Amino acid sequence: MGSAQVSPQHAFARFVRRATDDARETRGWTVTDLAHHTGVGRSTVFRWLAGDWQDYPELAKVRGFCTALDLPVTAAFRALGVPEAGGLPRRRGDENPVEADIRVILDRLADPRTPAEEKHHIRDLLRYLARRPITRTSGRADGTVTPRSA
């Protein structure tokens, strides 16, 4: 009887396969292009795809891979079975509303069932929001908020 638990090699290989397929579909990247843009060598990408590694991948390379592909590094760490930075993972009920919203977005981006086009729209919107100027607001005693110039 087989074990229901998936090995970190297999889980990470699946994660890398989805990422490379997405990069090919949305950006037209080959493995060579992917290696160039992520800073991860072609042979390393192929080893990751094959699940052919004994020692865990260098986390800096995993971060570079995820950053270049606009993927949440937490999804890669989850596939590897590595705890997220900052200690023990929080329970979902312990999150504030913003953290809960961000978790939903990250889960959607990491979900292989989410269409590539939807992932592209989510990433574009996140980039727009990240670069948008901050509008300062002023709270009044009665609880209403009025915009003010920065």
CNS distance restraints for C-alpha pairs under 8 A (distance, minus, plus):
assign (resid   6 and name CA) (resid  10 and name CA) 6.42 0.50 0.50
assign (resid   6 and name CA) (resid  11 and name CA) 6.31 0.50 0.50
assign (resid   7 and name CA) (resid  11 and name CA) 6.18 0.50 0.50
assign (resid   8 and name CA) (resid  12 and name CA) 5.85 0.50 0.50
assign (resid   8 and name CA) (resid  79 and name CA) 6.16 0.50 0.50
assign (resid   8 and name CA) (resid  80 and name CA) 4.78 0.50 0.50
assign (resid   8 and name CA) (resid  81 and name CA) 6.24 0.50 0.50
assign (resid   9 and name CA) (resid  13 and name CA) 5.98 0.50 0.50
assign (resid   9 and name CA) (resid  48 and name CA) 7.70 0.50 0.50
assign (resid   9 and name CA) (resid  51 and name CA) 4.53 0.50 0.50
assign (resid   9 and name CA) (resid  52 and name CA) 7.09 0.50 0.50
assign (resid   9 and name CA) (resid  53 and name CA) 7.11 0.50 0.50
assign (resid   9 and name CA) (resid  80 and name CA) 7.17 0.50 0.50
assign (resid  10 and name CA) (resid  14 and name CA) 6.26 0.50 0.50
assign (resid  10 and name CA) (resid  51 and name CA) 5.61 0.50 0.50
assign (resid  11 and name CA) (resid  15 and name CA) 6.35 0.50 0.50
assign (resid  11 and name CA) (resid  79 and name CA) 5.08 0.50 0.50
assign (resid  11 and name CA) (resid  80 and name CA) 6.80 0.50 0.50
assign (resid  12 and name CA) (resid  16 and name CA) 6.11 0.50 0.50
assign (resid  12 and name CA) (resid  48 and name CA) 7.10 0.50 0.50
assign (resid  12 and name CA) (resid  49 and name CA) 7.90 0.50 0.50
assign (resid  12 and name CA) (resid  51 and name CA) 7.09 0.50 0.50
assign (resid  12 and name CA) (resid  76 and name CA) 6.76 0.50 0.50
assign (resid  12 and name CA) (resid  79 and name CA) 4.97 0.50 0.50
assign (resid  12 and name CA) (resid  80 and name CA) 5.66 0.50 0.50
assign (resid  13 and name CA) (resid  17 and name CA) 5.99 0.50 0.50
assign (resid  13 and name CA) (resid  48 and name CA) 5.50 0.50 0.50
assign (resid  13 and name CA) (resid  49 and name CA) 4.62 0.50 0.50
assign (resid  13 and name CA) (resid  50 and name CA) 6.16 0.50 0.50
assign (resid  13 and name CA) (resid  51 and name CA) 5.13 0.50 0.50
assign (resid  14 and name CA) (resid  18 and name CA) 6.21 0.50 0.50
assign (resid  14 and name CA) (resid  49 and name CA) 7.31 0.50 0.50
assign (resid  15 and name CA) (resid  19 and name CA) 6.27 0.50 0.50
assign (resid  15 and name CA) (resid  75 and name CA) 8.00 0.50 0.50
assign (resid  15 and name CA) (resid  76 and name CA) 6.73 0.50 0.50
assign (resid  15 and name CA) (resid  79 and name CA) 6.87 0.50 0.50
assign (resid  16 and name CA) (resid  20 and name CA) 6.04 0.50 0.50
assign (resid  16 and name CA) (resid  45 and name CA) 7.95 0.50 0.50
assign (resid  16 and name CA) (resid  48 and name CA) 6.79 0.50 0.50
assign (resid  16 and name CA) (resid  49 and name CA) 6.00 0.50 0.50
assign (resid  17 and name CA) (resid  21 and name CA) 6.01 0.50 0.50
assign (resid  17 and name CA) (resid  49 and name CA) 6.00 0.50 0.50
assign (resid  18 and name CA) (resid  22 and name CA) 5.99 0.50 0.50
assign (resid  18 and name CA) (resid 112 and name CA) 6.81 0.50 0.50
assign (resid  19 and name CA) (resid  23 and name CA) 6.09 0.50 0.50
assign (resid  19 and name CA) (resid  69 and name CA) 7.49 0.50 0.50
assign (resid  20 and name CA) (resid  24 and name CA) 6.11 0.50 0.50
assign (resid  20 and name CA) (resid  31 and name CA) 7.34 0.50 0.50
assign (resid  20 and name CA) (resid  34 and name CA) 7.53 0.50 0.50
assign (resid  21 and name CA) (resid  25 and name CA) 6.13 0.50 0.50
assign (resid  22 and name CA) (resid  26 and name CA) 5.85 0.50 0.50
assign (resid  22 and name CA) (resid  27 and name CA) 7.79 0.50 0.50
assign (resid  22 and name CA) (resid 116 and name CA) 6.54 0.50 0.50
assign (resid  23 and name CA) (resid  27 and name CA) 5.18 0.50 0.50
assign (resid  23 and name CA) (resid  28 and name CA) 6.41 0.50 0.50
assign (resid  23 and name CA) (resid  29 and name CA) 5.65 0.50 0.50
assign (resid  23 and name CA) (resid  30 and name CA) 8.00 0.50 0.50
assign (resid  23 and name CA) (resid  34 and name CA) 7.56 0.50 0.50
assign (resid  23 and name CA) (resid  69 and name CA) 7.26 0.50 0.50
assign (resid  24 and name CA) (resid  28 and name CA) 4.40 0.50 0.50
assign (resid  24 and name CA) (resid  29 and name CA) 4.62 0.50 0.50
assign (resid  24 and name CA) (resid  30 and name CA) 6.22 0.50 0.50
assign (resid  25 and name CA) (resid  29 and name CA) 7.81 0.50 0.50
assign (resid  25 and name CA) (resid 116 and name CA) 7.78 0.50 0.50
assign (resid  26 and name CA) (resid 116 and name CA) 6.95 0.50 0.50
assign (resid  26 and name CA) (resid 117 and name CA) 7.87 0.50 0.50
assign (resid  26 and name CA) (resid 120 and name CA) 7.95 0.50 0.50
assign (resid  29 and name CA) (resid  33 and name CA) 5.22 0.50 0.50
assign (resid  29 and name CA) (resid  34 and name CA) 6.00 0.50 0.50
assign (resid  30 and name CA) (resid  34 and name CA) 6.12 0.50 0.50
assign (resid  31 and name CA) (resid  35 and name CA) 6.05 0.50 0.50
assign (resid  31 and name CA) (resid  42 and name CA) 6.58 0.50 0.50
assign (resid  31 and name CA) (resid  45 and name CA) 7.59 0.50 0.50
assign (resid  32 and name CA) (resid  36 and name CA) 6.23 0.50 0.50
assign (resid  32 and name CA) (resid  42 and name CA) 6.19 0.50 0.50
assign (resid  33 and name CA) (resid  37 and name CA) 6.15 0.50 0.50
assign (resid  34 and name CA) (resid  38 and name CA) 5.93 0.50 0.50
assign (resid  34 and name CA) (resid  40 and name CA) 7.95 0.50 0.50
assign (resid  35 and name CA) (resid  39 and name CA) 5.60 0.50 0.50
assign (resid  35 and name CA) (resid  40 and name CA) 4.97 0.50 0.50
assign (resid  35 and name CA) (resid  41 and name CA) 5.28 0.50 0.50
assign (resid  35 and name CA) (resid  42 and name CA) 5.42 0.50 0.50
assign (resid  35 and name CA) (resid  45 and name CA) 7.21 0.50 0.50
assign (resid  36 and name CA) (resid  40 and name CA) 7.16 0.50 0.50
assign (resid  36 and name CA) (resid  41 and name CA) 7.62 0.50 0.50
assign (resid  37 and name CA) (resid  68 and name CA) 6.35 0.50 0.50
assign (resid  38 and name CA) (resid  64 and name CA) 5.61 0.50 0.50
assign (resid  38 and name CA) (resid  65 and name CA) 4.75 0.50 0.50
assign (resid  38 and name CA) (resid  66 and name CA) 7.83 0.50 0.50
assign (resid  38 and name CA) (resid  67 and name CA) 7.69 0.50 0.50
assign (resid  38 and name CA) (resid  68 and name CA) 5.26 0.50 0.50
assign (resid  38 and name CA) (resid  69 and name CA) 7.58 0.50 0.50
assign (resid  39 and name CA) (resid  61 and name CA) 7.33 0.50 0.50
assign (resid  39 and name CA) (resid  64 and name CA) 6.72 0.50 0.50
assign (resid  39 and name CA) (resid  65 and name CA) 7.16 0.50 0.50
assign (resid  40 and name CA) (resid  44 and name CA) 6.49 0.50 0.50
assign (resid  40 and name CA) (resid  45 and name CA) 6.71 0.50 0.50
assign (resid  40 and name CA) (resid  61 and name CA) 6.18 0.50 0.50
assign (resid  40 and name CA) (resid  64 and name CA) 7.64 0.50 0.50
assign (resid  40 and name CA) (resid  65 and name CA) 6.77 0.50 0.50
assign (resid  41 and name CA) (resid  45 and name CA) 6.31 0.50 0.50
assign (resid  42 and name CA) (resid  46 and name CA) 6.20 0.50 0.50
assign (resid  43 and name CA) (resid  47 and name CA) 6.12 0.50 0.50
assign (resid  44 and name CA) (resid  48 and name CA) 6.08 0.50 0.50
assign (resid  45 and name CA) (resid  49 and name CA) 6.11 0.50 0.50
assign (resid  46 and name CA) (resid  50 and name CA) 6.17 0.50 0.50
assign (resid  47 and name CA) (resid  51 and name CA) 5.99 0.50 0.50
assign (resid  47 and name CA) (resid  52 and name CA) 4.96 0.50 0.50
assign (resid  47 and name CA) (resid  53 and name CA) 6.63 0.50 0.50
assign (resid  48 and name CA) (resid  52 and name CA) 6.26 0.50 0.50
assign (resid  48 and name CA) (resid  53 and name CA) 7.18 0.50 0.50
assign (resid  53 and name CA) (resid  57 and name CA) 7.71 0.50 0.50
assign (resid  56 and name CA) (resid  80 and name CA) 7.86 0.50 0.50
assign (resid  57 and name CA) (resid  61 and name CA) 7.29 0.50 0.50
assign (resid  57 and name CA) (resid  62 and name CA) 6.99 0.50 0.50
assign (resid  58 and name CA) (resid  62 and name CA) 6.44 0.50 0.50
assign (resid  59 and name CA) (resid  63 and name CA) 6.06 0.50 0.50
assign (resid  60 and name CA) (resid  64 and name CA) 6.16 0.50 0.50
assign (resid  61 and name CA) (resid  65 and name CA) 6.03 0.50 0.50
assign (resid  62 and name CA) (resid  66 and name CA) 6.19 0.50 0.50
assign (resid  62 and name CA) (resid  73 and name CA) 7.37 0.50 0.50
assign (resid  62 and name CA) (resid  76 and name CA) 7.26 0.50 0.50
assign (resid  63 and name CA) (resid  67 and name CA) 5.95 0.50 0.50
assign (resid  63 and name CA) (resid  73 and name CA) 5.91 0.50 0.50
assign (resid  64 and name CA) (resid  68 and name CA) 6.08 0.50 0.50
assign (resid  65 and name CA) (resid  69 and name CA) 6.40 0.50 0.50
assign (resid  66 and name CA) (resid  70 and name CA) 5.87 0.50 0.50
assign (resid  66 and name CA) (resid  71 and name CA) 4.68 0.50 0.50
assign (resid  66 and name CA) (resid  72 and name CA) 6.29 0.50 0.50
assign (resid  66 and name CA) (resid  73 and name CA) 5.59 0.50 0.50
assign (resid  66 and name CA) (resid  76 and name CA) 7.68 0.50 0.50
assign (resid  67 and name CA) (resid  71 and name CA) 6.13 0.50 0.50
assign (resid  67 and name CA) (resid  72 and name CA) 7.59 0.50 0.50
assign (resid  67 and name CA) (resid  73 and name CA) 7.48 0.50 0.50
assign (resid  70 and name CA) (resid 123 and name CA) 7.21 0.50 0.50
assign (resid  71 and name CA) (resid  75 and name CA) 7.70 0.50 0.50
assign (resid  71 and name CA) (resid 109 and name CA) 7.07 0.50 0.50
assign (resid  71 and name CA) (resid 110 and name CA) 7.26 0.50 0.50
assign (resid  72 and name CA) (resid  76 and name CA) 7.21 0.50 0.50
assign (resid  72 and name CA) (resid 106 and name CA) 6.25 0.50 0.50
assign (resid  72 and name CA) (resid 109 and name CA) 7.55 0.50 0.50
assign (resid  72 and name CA) (resid 110 and name CA) 7.21 0.50 0.50
assign (resid  73 and name CA) (resid  77 and name CA) 6.21 0.50 0.50
assign (resid  74 and name CA) (resid  78 and name CA) 5.92 0.50 0.50
assign (resid  74 and name CA) (resid  84 and name CA) 6.34 0.50 0.50
assign (resid  75 and name CA) (resid  79 and name CA) 6.25 0.50 0.50
assign (resid  75 and name CA) (resid 106 and name CA) 7.87 0.50 0.50
assign (resid  75 and name CA) (resid 107 and name CA) 7.88 0.50 0.50
assign (resid  75 and name CA) (resid 110 and name CA) 6.16 0.50 0.50
assign (resid  76 and name CA) (resid  80 and name CA) 6.27 0.50 0.50
assign (resid  77 and name CA) (resid  81 and name CA) 6.00 0.50 0.50
assign (resid  77 and name CA) (resid  82 and name CA) 4.97 0.50 0.50
assign (resid  77 and name CA) (resid  83 and name CA) 6.74 0.50 0.50
assign (resid  77 and name CA) (resid  84 and name CA) 6.66 0.50 0.50
assign (resid  78 and name CA) (resid  82 and name CA) 5.98 0.50 0.50
assign (resid  78 and name CA) (resid  83 and name CA) 7.09 0.50 0.50
assign (resid  78 and name CA) (resid  84 and name CA) 7.72 0.50 0.50
assign (resid  83 and name CA) (resid  87 and name CA) 7.04 0.50 0.50
assign (resid  83 and name CA) (resid  88 and name CA) 6.76 0.50 0.50
assign (resid  83 and name CA) (resid  89 and name CA) 6.97 0.50 0.50
assign (resid  84 and name CA) (resid  88 and name CA) 7.27 0.50 0.50
assign (resid  84 and name CA) (resid  89 and name CA) 6.56 0.50 0.50
assign (resid  90 and name CA) (resid  94 and name CA) 6.42 0.50 0.50
assign (resid  90 and name CA) (resid  95 and name CA) 7.35 0.50 0.50
assign (resid  91 and name CA) (resid  95 and name CA) 7.20 0.50 0.50
assign (resid  92 and name CA) (resid 100 and name CA) 7.16 0.50 0.50
assign (resid  95 and name CA) (resid  99 and name CA) 5.56 0.50 0.50
assign (resid  95 and name CA) (resid 100 and name CA) 5.75 0.50 0.50
assign (resid  96 and name CA) (resid 100 and name CA) 6.20 0.50 0.50
assign (resid  97 and name CA) (resid 101 and name CA) 6.21 0.50 0.50
assign (resid  98 and name CA) (resid 102 and name CA) 6.19 0.50 0.50
assign (resid  99 and name CA) (resid 103 and name CA) 6.04 0.50 0.50
assign (resid 100 and name CA) (resid 104 and name CA) 6.34 0.50 0.50
assign (resid 101 and name CA) (resid 105 and name CA) 6.39 0.50 0.50
assign (resid 102 and name CA) (resid 106 and name CA) 6.14 0.50 0.50
assign (resid 103 and name CA) (resid 107 and name CA) 6.01 0.50 0.50
assign (resid 104 and name CA) (resid 108 and name CA) 6.13 0.50 0.50
assign (resid 105 and name CA) (resid 109 and name CA) 6.24 0.50 0.50
assign (resid 105 and name CA) (resid 122 and name CA) 7.99 0.50 0.50
assign (resid 106 and name CA) (resid 110 and name CA) 6.17 0.50 0.50
assign (resid 107 and name CA) (resid 111 and name CA) 5.97 0.50 0.50
assign (resid 108 and name CA) (resid 114 and name CA) 6.39 0.50 0.50
assign (resid 108 and name CA) (resid 119 and name CA) 7.76 0.50 0.50
assign (resid 109 and name CA) (resid 114 and name CA) 7.01 0.50 0.50
assign (resid 109 and name CA) (resid 119 and name CA) 5.79 0.50 0.50
assign (resid 109 and name CA) (resid 122 and name CA) 7.97 0.50 0.50
assign (resid 114 and name CA) (resid 118 and name CA) 6.71 0.50 0.50
assign (resid 114 and name CA) (resid 119 and name CA) 6.85 0.50 0.50
assign (resid 115 and name CA) (resid 119 and name CA) 6.48 0.50 0.50
assign (resid 116 and name CA) (resid 120 and name CA) 6.15 0.50 0.50
assign (resid 117 and name CA) (resid 121 and name CA) 6.33 0.50 0.50
assign (resid 118 and name CA) (resid 122 and name CA) 6.21 0.50 0.50
assign (resid 119 and name CA) (resid 123 and name CA) 6.16 0.50 0.50
assign (resid 120 and name CA) (resid 124 and name CA) 6.13 0.50 0.50
assign (resid 121 and name CA) (resid 125 and name CA) 6.14 0.50 0.50
assign (resid 122 and name CA) (resid 126 and name CA) 6.16 0.50 0.50
assign (resid 123 and name CA) (resid 127 and name CA) 6.14 0.50 0.50
assign (resid 124 and name CA) (resid 128 and name CA) 6.19 0.50 0.50
assign (resid 125 and name CA) (resid 129 and name CA) 6.15 0.50 0.50
assign (resid 126 and name CA) (resid 130 and name CA) 6.03 0.50 0.50
assign (resid 127 and name CA) (resid 131 and name CA) 6.30 0.50 0.50
assign (resid 128 and name CA) (resid 132 and name CA) 6.04 0.50 0.50
assign (resid 134 and name CA) (resid 150 and name CA) 7.98 0.50 0.50
assign (resid 135 and name CA) (resid 147 and name CA) 7.16 0.50 0.50
assign (resid 135 and name CA) (resid 148 and name CA) 7.43 0.50 0.50
assign (resid 135 and name CA) (resid 149 and name CA) 7.10 0.50 0.50
assign (resid 135 and name CA) (resid 150 and name CA) 6.44 0.50 0.50
assign (resid 136 and name CA) (resid 147 and name CA) 6.38 0.50 0.50
assign (resid 136 and name CA) (resid 148 and name CA) 5.98 0.50 0.50
assign (resid 136 and name CA) (resid 149 and name CA) 6.66 0.50 0.50
assign (resid 136 and name CA) (resid 150 and name CA) 5.78 0.50 0.50
assign (resid 137 and name CA) (resid 145 and name CA) 6.34 0.50 0.50
assign (resid 137 and name CA) (resid 146 and name CA) 5.71 0.50 0.50
assign (resid 137 and name CA) (resid 147 and name CA) 4.47 0.50 0.50
assign (resid 137 and name CA) (resid 148 and name CA) 5.55 0.50 0.50
assign (resid 138 and name CA) (resid 145 and name CA) 5.64 0.50 0.50
assign (resid 138 and name CA) (resid 146 and name CA) 5.44 0.50 0.50
assign (resid 138 and name CA) (resid 147 and name CA) 6.21 0.50 0.50
assign (resid 138 and name CA) (resid 148 and name CA) 6.57 0.50 0.50
assign (resid 139 and name CA) (resid 143 and name CA) 6.40 0.50 0.50
assign (resid 139 and name CA) (resid 144 and name CA) 6.03 0.50 0.50
assign (resid 139 and name CA) (resid 145 and name CA) 4.52 0.50 0.50
assign (resid 139 and name CA) (resid 146 and name CA) 6.56 0.50 0.50
assign (resid 140 and name CA) (resid 144 and name CA) 5.57 0.50 0.50
assign (resid 140 and name CA) (resid 145 and name CA) 6.14 0.50 0.50
assign (resid 140 and name CA) (resid 146 and name CA) 7.73 0.50 0.50
